[in-house]
Amino acid sequence: MKSDSLHQKVLKIGAVISITLLSVFPTLVSAHTLVFDESIYDPQQFPLDHAECYQLLDNVGQQEGQGAVEQGVKRGLRGAAAGAIAGSVSGNSGSSAAKTGAAIGTTVGVLSGAGSKNAAKQANQQERDSLMRNCMSGRGYDALN
């Protein structure tokens, strides 16, 4: 009974940590995060130039994040296997220790994959912002941020 209780606690703690960390990470890459003071520019030309630059964003910032989910799943599986082996070899209560090790390994692996996915999203966002800044700057507009 005691080992089941410990196992359940480890699983619950891992789930809470996973949910907490994954909720902190942004889930979507926005088109761009630049701010322009439209009031100082031609009100008819600015939307046209902005739309043309915006269309260029479809071509960037998509490649890096494609494998992050698969990478997280693979890391989770490897972490589970390593944790199960470490738990069973540690001399604790065999199957229970292996399950606990697998749960911890899975959590660490999934969180590692989520970190990779977050890094890819940040890189994508920076690429999109840079493209938009360069495009708009080439047309005479300056971003405020």
N, CA and C of each residue as an Amber inpcrd file, in Angstrom:
protein
   435
   0.8140000  -1.1900000   0.0000000   0.0000000   0.0000000   0.0000000
   0.8590000   1.2550000   0.0000000   1.9210000   1.2010000   0.8100000
   2.7510000   2.3820000   0.9220000   3.4160000   2.7190000  -0.4090000
   3.8940000   1.7070000  -1.1480000   4.5650000   1.9590000  -2.4220000
   3.5720000   2.4890000  -3.4610000   2.3240000   2.0230000  -3.4540000
   1.3130000   2.5650000  -4.3530000   1.0480000   4.0230000  -4.0350000
   1.0380000   4.3540000  -2.7670000   0.8080000   5.7390000  -2.3580000
   1.9380000   6.6440000  -2.8490000   3.1720000   6.1850000  -2.6990000
   4.3240000   6.9490000  -3.1650000   4.2850000   7.0830000  -4.6840000
   3.9540000   5.9950000  -5.3530000   3.8590000   6.0040000  -6.8170000
   2.8120000   7.0190000  -7.2760000   1.6680000   7.0230000  -6.6420000
   0.6030000   7.9650000  -6.9960000   1.0460000   9.4050000  -6.7540000
   1.7470000   9.6440000  -5.6550000   2.2300000  10.9960000  -5.3540000
   3.2110000  11.4720000  -6.4280000   4.1240000  10.5840000  -6.8220000
   5.1110000  10.9400000  -7.8550000   4.4010000  11.2720000  -9.1620000
   3.4220000  10.4540000  -9.5380000   2.6810000  10.7140000 -10.7700000
   1.9320000  12.0430000 -10.7050000   1.2990000  12.3120000  -9.5790000
   0.5530000  13.5700000  -9.4280000   1.4830000  14.7720000  -9.4740000
   2.6120000  14.6710000  -8.7900000   3.5770000  15.7800000  -8.8060000
   4.1050000  16.0000000 -10.2150000   4.4230000  14.9160000 -10.9190000
   4.8950000  15.0320000 -12.3010000   3.8580000  15.6770000 -13.1970000
   2.6010000  15.2990000 -13.0230000   1.5280000  15.8820000 -13.8400000
   1.3690000  17.3610000 -13.5580000   1.4190000  17.7400000 -12.2820000
   1.2790000  19.1600000 -11.9240000   2.4300000  19.9770000 -12.4980000
   3.6440000  19.4580000 -12.3760000   4.8100000  20.1630000 -12.9210000
   4.6760000  20.3010000 -14.4390000   4.2830000  19.2210000 -15.1080000
   4.1310000  19.2550000 -16.5670000   3.0980000  20.2770000 -16.9970000
   1.9510000  20.2550000 -16.3760000   0.8780000  21.1860000 -16.7340000
   1.3020000  22.6150000 -16.4640000   1.9490000  22.8430000 -15.3220000
   2.3880000  24.1920000 -14.9760000   3.3950000  24.7260000 -15.9800000
   4.4100000  23.9220000 -16.2910000   5.4380000  24.3910000 -17.2170000
   4.9100000  24.5460000 -18.6300000   4.0600000  23.6310000 -19.0700000
   3.5360000  23.7290000 -20.4280000   2.5840000  24.8980000 -20.5810000
   1.9050000  25.2960000 -19.5030000   0.9940000  26.4360000 -19.5960000
   1.7590000  27.7560000 -19.6590000   2.9950000  27.7580000 -19.1900000
   3.8150000  28.9690000 -19.2380000   4.3320000  29.2200000 -20.6400000
   4.5890000  28.1460000 -21.3950000   5.1400000  28.2840000 -22.7310000
   4.0870000  28.8150000 -23.6890000   4.4670000  29.7540000 -24.5580000
   3.5040000  30.2120000 -25.5490000   3.1780000  29.0850000 -26.5270000
   1.9350000  29.0630000 -26.9870000   1.5340000  27.9620000 -27.8520000
   1.4430000  28.3580000 -29.3170000   1.3480000  29.6110000 -29.6100000
   1.2130000  30.0300000 -30.9960000   2.2530000  31.0870000 -31.3320000
   2.7350000  31.0440000 -32.5450000   3.6130000  32.0990000 -33.0380000
   2.7100000  33.1340000 -33.6890000   2.8020000  34.3500000 -33.1940000
   1.9590000  35.3760000 -33.7990000   2.6050000  35.8780000 -35.0780000
   1.8280000  36.5750000 -35.8770000   2.3190000  37.0520000 -37.1640000
   3.5760000  37.9030000 -36.9670000   3.4750000  38.8770000 -36.1440000
   4.6330000  39.6590000 -35.7150000   4.2360000  40.4360000 -34.4790000
   5.2270000  40.8650000 -33.7280000   4.9420000  41.5840000 -32.4850000
   5.3860000  43.0440000 -32.5590000   5.5740000  43.5430000 -33.7510000
   6.0290000  44.9190000 -33.9160000   4.8600000  45.8870000 -33.8340000
   5.1560000  47.0740000 -33.3310000   4.1420000  48.1230000 -33.2020000
   4.5820000  49.3130000 -34.0480000   3.6550000  49.8090000 -34.8520000
   3.9200000  50.9830000 -35.6930000   2.9360000  52.0820000 -35.3150000
   3.4150000  53.3170000 -35.2820000   2.5310000  54.4620000 -35.0440000
   1.9430000  54.8660000 -36.3910000   0.7920000  54.3070000 -36.7000000
   0.1650000  54.5250000 -38.0050000  -0.2650000  55.9710000 -38.2130000
  -0.4270000  56.7120000 -37.1330000  -0.9130000  58.0960000 -37.2570000
   0.0920000  59.0160000 -37.9470000   1.3580000  58.6330000 -37.9960000
   2.3600000  59.5090000 -38.6160000   2.6260000  59.1530000 -40.0780000
   1.9370000  58.1220000 -40.5690000   2.1370000  57.6880000 -41.9470000
   0.8800000  57.9100000 -42.7770000   1.0460000  57.8500000 -44.0760000
  -0.0790000  58.0010000 -45.0000000  -1.1230000  56.9180000 -44.7050000
  -2.3500000  57.2950000 -44.3390000  -3.3730000  56.3110000 -43.9530000
  -3.8260000  55.4030000 -45.0970000  -3.5590000  55.7840000 -46.3180000
  -3.9340000  54.9260000 -47.4390000  -2.7890000  53.9900000 -47.8350000
  -1.5560000  54.4660000 -47.7250000  -0.4090000  53.6640000 -48.1500000
   0.0400000  52.6660000 -47.0760000  -0.0260000  53.0490000 -45.8060000
   0.4560000  52.1690000 -44.7370000  -0.2100000  50.7920000 -44.7650000
  -1.5490000  50.7100000 -44.8310000  -2.1680000  49.3700000 -44.8450000
  -1.7470000  48.5230000 -46.0530000  -1.5120000  49.1530000 -47.1770000
  -1.0810000  48.4130000 -48.3680000   0.3230000  47.8380000 -48.1680000
   1.2290000  48.6900000 -47.6870000   2.6030000  48.2340000 -47.4480000
   2.6370000  47.1550000 -46.3610000   1.8630000  47.3630000 -45.3130000
   1.8260000  46.3930000 -44.2200000   1.3200000  45.0390000 -44.7280000
   0.2790000  45.0660000 -45.5340000  -0.2890000  43.8210000 -46.0780000
   0.7150000  43.0920000 -46.9700000   1.4620000  43.8320000 -47.7730000
   2.4550000  43.1960000 -48.6370000   3.5660000  42.5430000 -47.8110000
   4.0210000  43.2380000 -46.7780000   5.0590000  42.6690000 -45.9120000
   4.5090000  41.4810000 -45.1240000   3.2740000  41.5920000 -44.6880000
   2.6260000  40.5340000 -43.9130000   2.5390000  39.2330000 -44.7200000
   2.3070000  39.3450000 -46.0190000   2.2050000  38.1550000 -46.8650000
   3.5340000  37.3940000 -46.9180000   4.6370000  38.0950000 -46.7570000
   5.9450000  37.4420000 -46.7730000   6.1460000  36.5330000 -45.5590000
   5.4140000  36.7950000 -44.4870000   5.5830000  36.0230000 -43.2560000
   5.1400000  34.5700000 -43.4110000   4.3370000  34.2810000 -44.4110000
   3.8910000  32.9000000 -44.6240000   5.0530000  31.9750000 -44.9680000
   6.1510000  32.5470000 -45.4310000   7.2740000  31.7430000 -45.9000000
   8.3500000  31.5010000 -44.8530000   8.1960000  32.0700000 -43.6590000
   9.2470000  31.9280000 -42.6400000   8.6640000  31.4500000 -41.3170000
   9.5580000  30.9300000 -40.4870000   9.2000000  30.5840000 -39.1220000
   8.3580000  29.3400000 -38.9690000   8.3710000  28.4370000 -39.9340000
   7.5710000  27.2250000 -39.8270000   8.4290000  25.9630000 -39.7200000
   9.6380000  25.9990000 -40.1800000  10.4350000  24.7790000 -40.2790000
  10.9520000  24.2880000 -38.9290000  11.3830000  25.1820000 -38.0710000
  12.0610000  24.7720000 -36.8540000  11.1740000  24.0070000 -35.8860000
   9.8960000  24.3280000 -35.8120000   9.0290000  23.7140000 -34.8260000
   8.4190000  22.4070000 -35.2500000   8.6330000  21.9550000 -36.4780000
   7.9530000  20.7690000 -36.9830000   8.2790000  19.5060000 -36.1940000
   9.5250000  19.2660000 -35.8130000   9.9020000  18.0260000 -35.1580000
   9.9010000  18.0810000 -33.6470000   9.5230000  19.1880000 -33.0550000
   9.6190000  19.3360000 -31.6060000   8.7070000  18.3830000 -30.8570000
   7.4960000  18.1740000 -31.3360000   6.5690000  17.2770000 -30.6540000
   7.0890000  15.8460000 -30.7110000   7.5090000  15.4130000 -31.8920000
   8.0350000  14.0680000 -32.0330000   9.2800000  13.8820000 -31.1810000
  10.1070000  14.9070000 -31.1250000  11.3120000  14.8590000 -30.3170000
  10.9500000  14.7170000 -28.8370000   9.9220000  15.4190000 -28.3900000
   9.4830000  15.3170000 -27.0000000   8.9690000  13.9340000 -26.6670000
   8.2190000  13.3270000 -27.5830000   7.7050000  11.9730000 -27.3620000
   8.8660000  10.9840000 -27.2810000   9.8330000  11.1090000 -28.1860000
  10.9810000  10.2030000 -28.1680000  11.7710000  10.3550000 -26.8720000
  11.9730000  11.6020000 -26.4490000  12.6970000  11.8270000 -25.2000000
  11.9220000  11.2630000 -24.0160000  10.6010000  11.3980000 -24.0600000
   9.7740000  10.8490000 -22.9960000   9.9030000   9.3360000 -22.9110000
   9.8990000   8.6640000 -24.0660000  10.0420000   7.2080000 -24.0870000
  11.4230000   6.7780000 -23.6060000  12.4550000   7.4870000 -24.0690000
  13.8060000   7.1600000 -23.6110000  13.9400000   7.4140000 -22.1170000
  13.3500000   8.5110000 -21.6530000  13.3900000   8.8180000 -20.2180000
  12.6640000   7.7690000 -19.4010000  11.5290000   7.2910000 -19.9120000
  10.7700000   6.2550000 -19.2080000  11.5900000   4.9710000 -19.1150000
  12.2200000   4.5910000 -20.2190000  13.0260000   3.3690000 -20.2190000
  14.2020000   3.4990000 -19.2550000  14.9050000   4.6200000 -19.3260000
  16.0510000   4.8270000 -18.4320000  15.6060000   4.8710000 -16.9800000
  14.4840000   5.5390000 -16.7210000  13.9760000   5.6190000 -15.3530000
  13.5510000   4.2620000 -14.8340000  12.9190000   3.4550000 -15.6790000
  12.4890000   2.1140000 -15.2660000  13.6950000   1.2370000 -14.9430000
  14.7280000   1.3190000 -15.7860000  15.9280000   0.5210000 -15.5410000
  16.6080000   0.9650000 -14.2520000  16.7490000   2.2850000 -14.0910000
  17.3970000   2.8060000 -12.8820000  16.5960000   2.4340000 -11.6450000
  15.2770000   2.5020000 -11.7410000  14.4410000   2.1630000 -10.5960000
  14.5240000   0.6960000 -10.2360000  14.5600000  -0.1760000 -11.2310000
  14.5950000  -1.6080000 -10.9510000  15.9630000  -2.0590000 -10.4530000
  17.0270000  -1.3840000 -10.9000000  18.3780000  -1.7520000 -10.4990000
  18.7270000  -1.1810000  -9.1300000  18.0100000  -0.1350000  -8.7150000
  18.3720000   0.5660000  -7.4840000  18.2100000  -0.2740000  -6.2340000
  17.5560000  -1.4140000  -6.3350000  17.4220000  -2.2710000  -5.1680000
  16.1700000  -1.9720000  -4.3650000  15.3720000  -1.0450000  -4.8170000
  14.1180000  -0.7650000  -4.1230000  13.1330000  -1.8780000  -4.4220000
  11.8810000  -1.6270000  -4.2680000  10.8830000  -2.6880000  -4.3610000
  10.5690000  -3.0820000  -5.8000000  11.5760000  -3.3240000  -6.6200000
  11.4410000  -3.8690000  -7.9600000  10.4650000  -3.1590000  -8.8550000
   9.3130000  -3.7610000  -9.0620000   8.3220000  -3.2560000 -10.0000000
   7.8630000  -1.8510000  -9.6450000   7.6560000  -1.6070000  -8.3680000
   7.1940000  -0.2830000  -7.9220000   8.2490000   0.7820000  -8.2140000
   9.5040000   0.4730000  -7.9320000  10.5830000   1.4240000  -8.1960000
  10.7330000   1.6630000  -9.6890000  10.5500000   0.6160000 -10.4780000
  10.6380000   0.7560000 -11.9310000   9.5230000   1.6580000 -12.4470000
   8.3210000   1.4880000 -11.9080000   7.2000000   2.3420000 -12.3250000
   7.4560000   3.7960000 -11.9570000   7.9440000   4.0060000 -10.7570000
   8.2420000   5.3770000 -10.3120000   9.3350000   5.9810000 -11.1860000
  10.3720000   5.2090000 -11.4600000  11.4530000   5.6850000 -12.3320000
  10.9480000   6.0030000 -13.7210000  10.0520000   5.1660000 -14.2380000
   9.4880000   5.3970000 -15.5670000   8.6520000   6.6660000 -15.5810000
   7.8710000   6.8950000 -14.5300000   7.0360000   8.1010000 -14.4550000
   7.9030000   9.3520000 -14.4240000   8.9460000   9.3210000 -13.6260000
   9.8350000  10.4770000 -13.5350000  10.5670000  10.6780000 -14.8660000
  11.0510000   9.6040000 -15.4630000  11.7510000   9.7040000 -16.7500000
  10.8640000  10.2460000 -17.8430000   9.6040000   9.8020000 -17.8670000
   8.6620000  10.3040000 -18.8690000   8.4400000  11.7960000 -18.6950000
   8.2260000  12.2140000 -17.4550000   7.9870000  13.6350000 -17.1810000
   9.1750000  14.4840000 -17.6130000  10.3710000  14.0620000 -17.2510000
  11.5720000  14.8120000 -17.6310000  11.7290000  14.8500000 -19.1500000
  11.4810000  13.7370000 -19.8160000  11.6050000  13.6920000 -21.2770000
  10.6060000  14.5850000 -21.9740000   9.3600000  14.5610000 -21.5090000
   8.3250000  15.4060000 -22.1220000   8.6230000  16.8810000 -21.8810000
   9.0610000  17.2160000 -20.6780000   9.4070000  18.6100000 -20.3940000
  10.5870000  19.0720000 -21.2380000  11.5320000  18.1900000 -21.4720000
  12.6610000  18.5200000 -22.3300000  12.1970000  18.8040000 -23.7500000
  11.2690000  17.9900000 -24.2500000  10.7010000  18.2260000 -25.5830000
   9.9300000  19.5230000 -25.6370000   9.2070000  19.8470000 -24.5620000
   8.4610000  21.1060000 -24.5180000   9.4210000  22.2900000 -24.5370000
  10.5630000  22.1440000 -23.8750000  11.5690000  23.2110000 -23.9030000
  12.1100000  23.4230000 -25.3070000  12.3280000  22.3340000 -26.0470000
  12.8010000  22.4370000 -27.4270000  11.7510000  23.1140000 -28.3010000
  10.5070000  22.7620000 -28.0780000   9.4120000  23.3460000 -28.8550000
   9.3070000  24.8510000 -28.5680000   9.4500000  25.2180000 -27.3000000
   9.3920000  26.6300000 -26.9330000  10.5390000  27.4120000 -27.5640000
  11.7280000  26.8370000 -27.5520000  12.8870000  27.5020000 -28.1580000
  12.6690000  27.6980000 -29.6580000  12.0880000  26.6980000 -30.3070000
  11.8060000  26.8080000 -31.7440000  10.7870000  27.9100000 -32.0030000
   9.7720000  27.9970000 -31.1680000   8.7460000  29.0330000 -31.3440000
   9.3370000  30.4250000 -31.1610000  10.2260000  30.5670000 -30.1710000
  10.8630000  31.8650000 -29.9670000  11.7360000  32.2390000 -31.1640000
  12.4670000  31.2820000 -31.6860000  13.3030000  31.5420000 -32.8640000
  12.4310000  31.9120000 -34.0610000  11.3100000  31.2160000 -34.2270000
  10.3870000  31.5220000 -35.3180000   9.8450000  32.9320000 -35.1800000
   9.4640000  33.3050000 -33.9670000   8.9040000  34.6380000 -33.7420000
   9.9390000  35.7100000 -34.0530000  11.1620000  35.4920000 -33.6290000
  12.2220000  36.4570000 -33.9140000  12.4590000  36.5870000 -35.4090000
  12.4110000  35.4730000 -36.1150000  12.6030000  35.5010000 -37.5670000
  11.4840000  36.2940000 -38.2410000  10.2530000  36.0730000 -37.7920000
   9.1080000  36.7700000 -38.3750000   9.1710000  38.2720000 -38.0700000
   9.5350000  38.6200000 -36.8410000   9.6630000  40.0240000 -36.4680000
  10.7640000  40.7120000 -37.2760000  11.8770000  40.0090000 -37.4440000
  12.9920000  40.5730000 -38.2050000  12.5990000  40.8150000 -39.6650000
  11.9200000  39.8590000 -40.2620000  11.4720000  40.0210000 -41.6460000
  10.5170000  41.2020000 -41.7680000   9.5620000  41.2940000 -40.8570000
   8.5910000  42.3890000 -40.9150000   9.2810000  43.7360000 -40.7070000
  10.2060000  43.7900000 -39.7590000  10.9350000  45.0420000 -39.4960000
  11.7210000  45.4660000 -40.7360000  12.4380000  44.5250000 -41.3560000
  13.2360000  44.8450000 -42.5360000  12.3630000  45.2760000 -43.7110000
  11.2540000  44.5770000 -43.9210000  10.3610000  44.8920000 -45.0290000
   9.7530000  46.2860000 -44.8600000   9.2510000  46.5400000 -43.6580000
   8.6100000  47.8410000 -43.4050000   9.6490000  48.9700000 -43.3930000
  10.8210000  48.6900000 -42.8660000  11.8820000  49.6940000 -42.8420000
  12.3050000  50.0590000 -44.2590000  12.3480000  49.0730000 -45.1330000
  12.6930000  49.3280000 -46.5300000  11.6660000  50.1930000 -47.2320000
  10.4880000  50.2630000 -46.6800000   9.4250000  51.1030000 -47.2580000
   9.2810000  52.4330000 -46.5110000  10.1860000  52.6750000 -45.5550000
  10.1950000  53.9620000 -44.8620000   9.4730000  53.9850000 -43.5340000
   9.1100000  52.8400000 -42.9880000   8.3950000  52.8030000 -41.7060000
   9.3330000  52.3260000 -40.6060000   9.1790000  52.9190000 -39.4280000
   9.9900000  52.5270000 -38.2760000   9.1070000  51.9290000 -37.2000000
   9.4730000  50.7480000 -36.7130000   8.7370000  50.1060000 -35.6210000
   9.0770000  50.8190000 -34.3220000   8.1050000  50.8940000 -33.4200000
   8.3250000  51.5280000 -32.1330000   9.0510000  50.6220000 -31.1460000
   9.0230000  49.3230000 -31.3920000   9.7010000  48.4020000 -30.4650000
  10.7800000  47.6120000 -31.1970000
